Amino acid sequence: MTQVPIVCVMVEGGPGTLNTALEALNAKTPVVIVDGSGRCADAIAYVYHKTKKRTVQTNEANTEEEYLVDPQEEPAVISRVREILSMKEEDDVQGLYKRMLVCVSAKFRRFITVFKLDGRRNSTRDIDIAILRSLLTVSSDKFEQLKLALAWNRLDIAKSEIFSDQSQATAIGIKELQYLMYDAVLDGKVPFIQLFIEQGVILKEWLTPRILSLLYKNSILKSGFLKKYLSQKLVGSGFRLKVIGEILREFIGANYTSLYFSERYATLDGPNSKPDEKFLNATRELFIYSMLMMRFEMTRFFWEEGTEQIAAGLFASTIFRRIAEHPHLRNDVDQQERLTSTADEYEELAIGILNQCQEDNDEQTQKILIREQASFGKLTCIDLAVVADSKRFIAQTGCQSLLNSIWMGRMQPYNSMTIVCLALIFPPLILTSIYFTSDVKPDEVRGGGSNVRPAAVKTKNATASNIFGDITEEPLVIGQSNTKLTYIQRIAKFYNAPISKFAMNFVSYMIFLCLFSVFVLNQYPISAINWYESLLSVWVASFAIEEFRQLLIEESERMSKKLLGYVTSFWNLLDLGGLLLFVLGLGLRLIAFYMSIGDEGVKIDLVEWAHTSYVFSLIIYFIRLTHTCSVSQQLGPKVIMIAKMIQDLAFFLFILFVFLVSYGVALQAVMFPNESDWGKILQGIFYYPYFQMFGELFLEDIGNTDKIGQESRCKDIADGVVSSSLSERPPDTLYCESAGHVDGVAVFLVILYMFFTNIVLLNLLIAMFTYTFEQVQERTDLFWKFHLYELIKEYFQRPALPPPLILLQHIWFFSKSS
């Protein structure tokens, strides 16, 4: 059983306090005397400082060292003691003085520590140093002293008292330091972790699966967030590192491949694991542990100690953002702000290192960005930046250079879009005017050569497919390549470049929209399917198969998550909506086509509904055209602004709906109290308020409510056909006599409604749109570059042929996969 250290602190006091201190000294308990606290403590401190070491003759042969007061000064010392204790002349001060001499004698002197309480030099908070020093002086065991310094978190004491010289440092073995390292990591005491590493502790040799599991188990009890979050996952199964892998996957996404799921980690983490098994990267394990435990200082330390710091910074930024967004921290605003600011800090660190690498070597930087980081889920730095929603990182020169290289494929970056489009129209230009990475730029030939060294990346660890998950494994070539391309290869590389795919798909899509527009504008036969409709059907079928292929290559493992990831994209929803409406129209056309000849009226209705469905499908496909604007630096941000304004409009419409319905119900009740047709009632509730927002006030109806009294059922009462008695007349004639009194009420409602909608709500909407515009305008470049990444990703993954020719490649891909 570990003995609890005890110390006696003497503050002020009287004779009884002196007896207590003497008893503690006899029990070899250290005593801290607070000089300046008054009375007995000040008196003993005074005597302590007045005693000097002297040699005393104990017998004829032996002498010993003792601390005594100079005999000539002793009367003055006794007088001062009497004064400090405020004792009278008749009081026995000699007995107290002798006991004080015993306390400060050589026998007990090493157990005494005097702490001077002086506001000018020392603070009351520094008394812990005196207490700790007194405990250290009692124990001669350096290990026990270090344990005390660690428990009190006093690195300065550990360095000055324990590791002051090499001989003292070697008195503590590596195993003892490793034992204390656990407590230092568990409590997040970074200075001691750094000290132990300096003294010889190697993290890779110290950290084992058993130690890491103990760290997680004991830290979960101290962490409010993880205690709530992990308790659900740990019940019944016990702690396994695989649980941490599942948490990281939830935070990062399904494309995160945790090392904790690998076979090696399964053997490390299993019940039959060996106690001396080691991790390949102990720093990475402690870095992840520090993040999940929200030990910010320790996270920074292990980030600095580790490698792959760009990926680690982006990883930390993602984890801290996900924790800040977690429901368990919903009510902890301070913690959320701290997590968000820390996430921004690590994003800045990653950007800083990226820019430094970019200044040193552009080509090596691009290799770093596309290399799979095995320590961080086999994701690239670009992947981690996208997961972290780090627009600033993507907008950096290094990332943009990489994306530009991927966008151009094997072509040189200085090939303009105009040249690419001309080469698509006139293919021989591919061999004469398009420059590839294996070519030398003409001005370099005139300049006598190039200083750019070949930097073709041929390994799987540096392919563009590492970023986008392409269906092929074509290597990304950074810089110039020494491999000369044949004519066939040049043509193939040209058509496989994302920029070429984009140009061909854009032209194909414009042709599709033109054909579709001509189709819906012209009349077509009811009883036949013309060639326009057949061609458009094939075209839309190619769209549908391409969307299905994109769904299959979603990075999630389960189909449900693939579907969820697919529908979260606004553009995918547009594609799906246009496709479904076209299929609906085509289905109605086919039903009308195969119906019997006698149902001409029904066939005409079906064809009209089919035509309407085609029209709405065309509208969606026209809206889908705006997605291609993302490639333009001028138009791309405008599309983003429109998308964000639509989000603002969704919230605004709810507020508007409340005003519209409340006004519509009130106006309908006042204007037409006798109406019993629910179709007309609902039409009146929404018809008048909606169009009044746009200036159509319907004053001829609202200001002329005498028509209520002119209704036939009210005339019957006036003509005596129906009894005028309230108890005998029909319910729908109860308001006939009030027709002349509703004009003022209706007009008053119109005034209120127009005031709130056209003045208050309209200006609110303008203010919301203005704020959104300014927010996007301030960060136009960031938003555009981030969305450009998504566009490059989409066209990198696409087959080379545009619709409807893409069907040929779909058939080839699916036959190959089967």
LINBEL-V435012 format. One record per residue. N is the residue number from 1. SS is DSSP state (H for helix, E for strand, - for the rest). Layout:
n:N ss:SS
n:N ss:SS
This chain:
n:1 ss:-
n:2 ss:-
n:3 ss:-
n:4 ss:-
n:5 ss:-
n:6 ss:-
n:7 ss:E
n:8 ss:E
n:9 ss:E
n:10 ss:E
n:11 ss:-
n:12 ss:-
n:13 ss:-
n:14 ss:-
n:15 ss:H
n:16 ss:H
n:17 ss:H
n:18 ss:H
n:19 ss:H
n:20 ss:H
n:21 ss:H
n:22 ss:H
n:23 ss:H
n:24 ss:H
n:25 ss:H
n:26 ss:H
n:27 ss:-
n:28 ss:-
n:29 ss:-
n:30 ss:E
n:31 ss:E
n:32 ss:E
n:33 ss:E
n:34 ss:E
n:35 ss:E
n:36 ss:-
n:37 ss:-
n:38 ss:-
n:39 ss:H
n:40 ss:H
n:41 ss:H
n:42 ss:H
n:43 ss:H
n:44 ss:H
n:45 ss:H
n:46 ss:H
n:47 ss:H
n:48 ss:H
n:49 ss:H
n:50 ss:H
n:51 ss:-
n:52 ss:E
n:53 ss:E
n:54 ss:E
n:55 ss:E
n:56 ss:E
n:57 ss:E
n:58 ss:-
n:59 ss:-
n:60 ss:-
n:61 ss:-
n:62 ss:-
n:63 ss:E
n:64 ss:E
n:65 ss:E
n:66 ss:E
n:67 ss:E
n:68 ss:E
n:69 ss:-
n:70 ss:-
n:71 ss:-
n:72 ss:-
n:73 ss:-
n:74 ss:H
n:75 ss:H
n:76 ss:H
n:77 ss:H
n:78 ss:H
n:79 ss:H
n:80 ss:H
n:81 ss:H
n:82 ss:H
n:83 ss:H
n:84 ss:H
n:85 ss:-
n:86 ss:-
n:87 ss:-
n:88 ss:-
n:89 ss:-
n:90 ss:-
n:91 ss:-
n:92 ss:-
n:93 ss:H
n:94 ss:H
n:95 ss:H
n:96 ss:H
n:97 ss:H
n:98 ss:H
n:99 ss:H
n:100 ss:H
n:101 ss:H
n:102 ss:H
n:103 ss:H
n:104 ss:-
n:105 ss:-
n:106 ss:-
n:107 ss:-
n:108 ss:-
n:109 ss:H
n:110 ss:H
n:111 ss:H
n:112 ss:E
n:113 ss:E
n:114 ss:E
n:115 ss:E
n:116 ss:E
n:117 ss:-
n:118 ss:-
n:119 ss:-
n:120 ss:-
n:121 ss:-
n:122 ss:-
n:123 ss:-
n:124 ss:H
n:125 ss:H
n:126 ss:H
n:127 ss:H
n:128 ss:H
n:129 ss:H
n:130 ss:H
n:131 ss:H
n:132 ss:H
n:133 ss:H
n:134 ss:H
n:135 ss:H
n:136 ss:H
n:137 ss:H
n:138 ss:H
n:139 ss:-
n:140 ss:-
n:141 ss:-
n:142 ss:H
n:143 ss:H
n:144 ss:H
n:145 ss:H
n:146 ss:H
n:147 ss:H
n:148 ss:H
n:149 ss:H
n:150 ss:H
n:151 ss:H
n:152 ss:-
n:153 ss:-
n:154 ss:-
n:155 ss:H
n:156 ss:H
n:157 ss:H
n:158 ss:H
n:159 ss:H
n:160 ss:H
n:161 ss:H
n:162 ss:H
n:163 ss:-
n:164 ss:-
n:165 ss:-
n:166 ss:H
n:167 ss:H
n:168 ss:H
n:169 ss:H
n:170 ss:-
n:171 ss:-
n:172 ss:-
n:173 ss:-
n:174 ss:H
n:175 ss:H
n:176 ss:H
n:177 ss:H
n:178 ss:H
n:179 ss:H
n:180 ss:H
n:181 ss:H
n:182 ss:H
n:183 ss:H
n:184 ss:H
n:185 ss:H
n:186 ss:H
n:187 ss:-
n:188 ss:-
n:189 ss:-
n:190 ss:H
n:191 ss:H
n:192 ss:H
n:193 ss:H
n:194 ss:H
n:195 ss:H
n:196 ss:H
n:197 ss:H
n:198 ss:H
n:199 ss:-
n:200 ss:-
n:201 ss:-
n:202 ss:-
n:203 ss:H
n:204 ss:H
n:205 ss:H
n:206 ss:H
n:207 ss:-
n:208 ss:-
n:209 ss:H
n:210 ss:H
n:211 ss:H
n:212 ss:H
n:213 ss:H
n:214 ss:H
n:215 ss:H
n:216 ss:H
n:217 ss:H
n:218 ss:H
n:219 ss:H
n:220 ss:H
n:221 ss:H
n:222 ss:H
n:223 ss:-
n:224 ss:H
n:225 ss:H
n:226 ss:H
n:227 ss:H
n:228 ss:H
n:229 ss:H
n:230 ss:H
n:231 ss:H
n:232 ss:H
n:233 ss:H
n:234 ss:H
n:235 ss:-
n:236 ss:-
n:237 ss:-
n:238 ss:-
n:239 ss:-
n:240 ss:-
n:241 ss:H
n:242 ss:H
n:243 ss:H
n:244 ss:H
n:245 ss:H
n:246 ss:H
n:247 ss:H
n:248 ss:H
n:249 ss:H
n:250 ss:H
n:251 ss:H
n:252 ss:H
n:253 ss:-
n:254 ss:-
n:255 ss:-
n:256 ss:-
n:257 ss:-
n:258 ss:-
n:259 ss:H
n:260 ss:H
n:261 ss:H
n:262 ss:-
n:263 ss:H
n:264 ss:H
n:265 ss:H
n:266 ss:H
n:267 ss:H
n:268 ss:H
n:269 ss:H
n:270 ss:-
n:271 ss:-
n:272 ss:-
n:273 ss:-
n:274 ss:-
n:275 ss:-
n:276 ss:-
n:277 ss:-
n:278 ss:-
n:279 ss:-
n:280 ss:-
n:281 ss:-
n:282 ss:H
n:283 ss:H
n:284 ss:H
n:285 ss:H
n:286 ss:H
n:287 ss:H
n:288 ss:H
n:289 ss:H
n:290 ss:H
n:291 ss:H
n:292 ss:H
n:293 ss:-
n:294 ss:-
n:295 ss:-
n:296 ss:H
n:297 ss:H
n:298 ss:H
n:299 ss:H
n:300 ss:H
n:301 ss:H
n:302 ss:H
n:303 ss:H
n:304 ss:H
n:305 ss:H
n:306 ss:-
n:307 ss:-
n:308 ss:-
n:309 ss:H
n:310 ss:H
n:311 ss:H
n:312 ss:H
n:313 ss:H
n:314 ss:H
n:315 ss:H
n:316 ss:H
n:317 ss:H
n:318 ss:H
n:319 ss:H
n:320 ss:H
n:321 ss:H
n:322 ss:H
n:323 ss:H
n:324 ss:H
n:325 ss:-
n:326 ss:-
n:327 ss:H
n:328 ss:H
n:329 ss:H
n:330 ss:-
n:331 ss:-
n:332 ss:-
n:333 ss:H
n:334 ss:H
n:335 ss:H
n:336 ss:H
n:337 ss:H
n:338 ss:H
n:339 ss:H
n:340 ss:H
n:341 ss:H
n:342 ss:H
n:343 ss:H
n:344 ss:H
n:345 ss:H
n:346 ss:H
n:347 ss:H
n:348 ss:H
n:349 ss:H
n:350 ss:H
n:351 ss:H
n:352 ss:H
n:353 ss:H
n:354 ss:H
n:355 ss:H
n:356 ss:H
n:357 ss:H
n:358 ss:H
n:359 ss:H
n:360 ss:H
n:361 ss:-
n:362 ss:H
n:363 ss:H
n:364 ss:H
n:365 ss:H
n:366 ss:H
n:367 ss:H
n:368 ss:H
n:369 ss:H
n:370 ss:H
n:371 ss:-
n:372 ss:-
n:373 ss:E
n:374 ss:H
n:375 ss:H
n:376 ss:H
n:377 ss:-
n:378 ss:-
n:379 ss:E
n:380 ss:-
n:381 ss:H
n:382 ss:H
n:383 ss:H
n:384 ss:H
n:385 ss:H
n:386 ss:H
n:387 ss:H
n:388 ss:-
n:389 ss:-
n:390 ss:-
n:391 ss:H
n:392 ss:H
n:393 ss:H
n:394 ss:H
n:395 ss:-
n:396 ss:-
n:397 ss:H
n:398 ss:H
n:399 ss:H
n:400 ss:H
n:401 ss:H
n:402 ss:H
n:403 ss:H
n:404 ss:H
n:405 ss:H
n:406 ss:H
n:407 ss:H
n:408 ss:H
n:409 ss:-
n:410 ss:-
n:411 ss:E
n:412 ss:-
n:413 ss:-
n:414 ss:-
n:415 ss:-
n:416 ss:-
n:417 ss:H
n:418 ss:H
n:419 ss:H
n:420 ss:H
n:421 ss:H
n:422 ss:H
n:423 ss:H
n:424 ss:H
n:425 ss:H
n:426 ss:-
n:427 ss:-
n:428 ss:-
n:429 ss:H
n:430 ss:H
n:431 ss:H
n:432 ss:H
n:433 ss:-
n:434 ss:-
n:435 ss:-
n:436 ss:E
n:437 ss:-
n:438 ss:-
n:439 ss:-
n:440 ss:-
n:441 ss:-
n:442 ss:H
n:443 ss:H
n:444 ss:H
n:445 ss:H
n:446 ss:H
n:447 ss:-
n:448 ss:-
n:449 ss:-
n:450 ss:-
n:451 ss:-
n:452 ss:-
n:453 ss:-
n:454 ss:E
n:455 ss:E
n:456 ss:E
n:457 ss:-
n:458 ss:-
n:459 ss:-
n:460 ss:H
n:461 ss:H
n:462 ss:H
n:463 ss:E
n:464 ss:-
n:465 ss:H
n:466 ss:H
n:467 ss:H
n:468 ss:H
n:469 ss:-
n:470 ss:-
n:471 ss:-
n:472 ss:-
n:473 ss:-
n:474 ss:-
n:475 ss:E
n:476 ss:-
n:477 ss:E
n:478 ss:E
n:479 ss:E
n:480 ss:E
n:481 ss:-
n:482 ss:-
n:483 ss:-
n:484 ss:-
n:485 ss:-
n:486 ss:-
n:487 ss:H
n:488 ss:H
n:489 ss:H
n:490 ss:H
n:491 ss:H
n:492 ss:H
n:493 ss:H
n:494 ss:H
n:495 ss:H
n:496 ss:H
n:497 ss:-
n:498 ss:H
n:499 ss:H
n:500 ss:H
n:501 ss:H
n:502 ss:H
n:503 ss:H
n:504 ss:H
n:505 ss:H
n:506 ss:H
n:507 ss:H
n:508 ss:H
n:509 ss:H
n:510 ss:H
n:511 ss:H
n:512 ss:H
n:513 ss:H
n:514 ss:H
n:515 ss:H
n:516 ss:H
n:517 ss:H
n:518 ss:H
n:519 ss:H
n:520 ss:H
n:521 ss:H
n:522 ss:-
n:523 ss:-
n:524 ss:-
n:525 ss:-
n:526 ss:-
n:527 ss:-
n:528 ss:-
n:529 ss:-
n:530 ss:-
n:531 ss:H
n:532 ss:H
n:533 ss:H
n:534 ss:H
n:535 ss:H
n:536 ss:H
n:537 ss:H
n:538 ss:H
n:539 ss:H
n:540 ss:H
n:541 ss:H
n:542 ss:H
n:543 ss:H
n:544 ss:H
n:545 ss:H
n:546 ss:H
n:547 ss:H
n:548 ss:H
n:549 ss:H
n:550 ss:H
n:551 ss:H
n:552 ss:H
n:553 ss:-
n:554 ss:-
n:555 ss:-
n:556 ss:-
n:557 ss:-
n:558 ss:-
n:559 ss:H
n:560 ss:H
n:561 ss:H
n:562 ss:H
n:563 ss:H
n:564 ss:H
n:565 ss:H
n:566 ss:H
n:567 ss:H
n:568 ss:-
n:569 ss:-
n:570 ss:H
n:571 ss:H
n:572 ss:H
n:573 ss:H
n:574 ss:H
n:575 ss:H
n:576 ss:H
n:577 ss:H
n:578 ss:H
n:579 ss:H
n:580 ss:H
n:581 ss:H
n:582 ss:H
n:583 ss:H
n:584 ss:H
n:585 ss:H
n:586 ss:H
n:587 ss:H
n:588 ss:H
n:589 ss:H
n:590 ss:H
n:591 ss:H
n:592 ss:H
n:593 ss:H
n:594 ss:H
n:595 ss:-
n:596 ss:-
n:597 ss:-
n:598 ss:-
n:599 ss:-
n:600 ss:H
n:601 ss:H
n:602 ss:H
n:603 ss:H
n:604 ss:H
n:605 ss:H
n:606 ss:H
n:607 ss:H
n:608 ss:H
n:609 ss:H
n:610 ss:H
n:611 ss:H
n:612 ss:H
n:613 ss:H
n:614 ss:H
n:615 ss:H
n:616 ss:H
n:617 ss:H
n:618 ss:H
n:619 ss:H
n:620 ss:H
n:621 ss:H
n:622 ss:H
n:623 ss:H
n:624 ss:H
n:625 ss:H
n:626 ss:H
n:627 ss:H
n:628 ss:H
n:629 ss:H
n:630 ss:H
n:631 ss:H
n:632 ss:-
n:633 ss:-
n:634 ss:-
n:635 ss:-
n:636 ss:H
n:637 ss:H
n:638 ss:H
n:639 ss:H
n:640 ss:H
n:641 ss:H
n:642 ss:H
n:643 ss:H
n:644 ss:H
n:645 ss:H
n:646 ss:H
n:647 ss:H
n:648 ss:H
n:649 ss:H
n:650 ss:H
n:651 ss:H
n:652 ss:H
n:653 ss:H
n:654 ss:H
n:655 ss:H
n:656 ss:H
n:657 ss:H
n:658 ss:H
n:659 ss:H
n:660 ss:H
n:661 ss:H
n:662 ss:H
n:663 ss:H
n:664 ss:H
n:665 ss:H
n:666 ss:H
n:667 ss:H
n:668 ss:H
n:669 ss:H
n:670 ss:H
n:671 ss:H
n:672 ss:-
n:673 ss:-
n:674 ss:-
n:675 ss:-
n:676 ss:-
n:677 ss:-
n:678 ss:H
n:679 ss:H
n:680 ss:H
n:681 ss:H
n:682 ss:H
n:683 ss:H
n:684 ss:H
n:685 ss:H
n:686 ss:H
n:687 ss:H
n:688 ss:H
n:689 ss:H
n:690 ss:H
n:691 ss:H
n:692 ss:H
n:693 ss:-
n:694 ss:-
n:695 ss:-
n:696 ss:-
n:697 ss:-
n:698 ss:-
n:699 ss:H
n:700 ss:H
n:701 ss:H
n:702 ss:H
n:703 ss:-
n:704 ss:-
n:705 ss:H
n:706 ss:H
n:707 ss:H
n:708 ss:H
n:709 ss:-
n:710 ss:-
n:711 ss:-
n:712 ss:H
n:713 ss:H
n:714 ss:H
n:715 ss:H
n:716 ss:H
n:717 ss:H
n:718 ss:H
n:719 ss:-
n:720 ss:-
n:721 ss:-
n:722 ss:-
n:723 ss:-
n:724 ss:-
n:725 ss:-
n:726 ss:-
n:727 ss:-
n:728 ss:-
n:729 ss:-
n:730 ss:-
n:731 ss:H
n:732 ss:H
n:733 ss:H
n:734 ss:-
n:735 ss:-
n:736 ss:H
n:737 ss:H
n:738 ss:H
n:739 ss:H
n:740 ss:H
n:741 ss:H
n:742 ss:H
n:743 ss:H
n:744 ss:H
n:745 ss:H
n:746 ss:H
n:747 ss:H
n:748 ss:H
n:749 ss:H
n:750 ss:H
n:751 ss:H
n:752 ss:H
n:753 ss:H
n:754 ss:H
n:755 ss:H
n:756 ss:H
n:757 ss:H
n:758 ss:H
n:759 ss:H
n:760 ss:H
n:761 ss:H
n:762 ss:H
n:763 ss:H
n:764 ss:H
n:765 ss:H
n:766 ss:H
n:767 ss:H
n:768 ss:H
n:769 ss:H
n:770 ss:H
n:771 ss:H
n:772 ss:H
n:773 ss:H
n:774 ss:H
n:775 ss:H
n:776 ss:H
n:777 ss:H
n:778 ss:H
n:779 ss:-
n:780 ss:H
n:781 ss:H
n:782 ss:H
n:783 ss:H
n:784 ss:H
n:785 ss:H
n:786 ss:H
n:787 ss:H
n:788 ss:H
n:789 ss:H
n:790 ss:H
n:791 ss:H
n:792 ss:H
n:793 ss:H
n:794 ss:H
n:795 ss:H
n:796 ss:H
n:797 ss:H
n:798 ss:-
n:799 ss:-
n:800 ss:-
n:801 ss:-
n:802 ss:-
n:803 ss:-
n:804 ss:-
n:805 ss:-
n:806 ss:H
n:807 ss:H
n:808 ss:H
n:809 ss:H
n:810 ss:H
n:811 ss:H
n:812 ss:H
n:813 ss:H
n:814 ss:H
n:815 ss:H
n:816 ss:H
n:817 ss:H
n:818 ss:-
